[in-house]
Amino acid sequence: QVQLVESGGGLVQAGGSLRLSCAASGRTFSSYTMGWFRQAPGKEREFVGVSRWSGTITYYADSVKGRFTISRNNAKNTAYLQMNSLKPEDTAVYYCTAGRPPAGSSRSPAAFDYWGQGTQVTVSS
């Protein structure tokens, strides 16, 4: 059983940066794949990126690759999403998630077991 709580969202101007945090409680944190998804009004929940196992393997959506970075501190049971060069189209509620998705399914929300409550990120032009 894993409980996740996101923080760090807010309002930022285009070109700025934010770092989201996801604090986790539960056992065997380091063995979970940690993921980030986002959802804009009227749109489906969208894959952002994942960090598998120890965090040495990361995987990003094309829309954020080169701008966003996932990291994790297993000793603190915390995952992070560093967002740089933000664009207005990045505006969404961001969710962290944890699970053990089967191979090839890390882009699918249904493959993850635990979700945070979400944190709003708004990027102004």
Summary of the structure (lengths in Angstrom):
residues: 125
radius of gyration: 13.4
end to end distance: 40.2
largest distance: 41.6
contacts: 374
relative contact order: 0.31
helix: 10%
strand: 52%
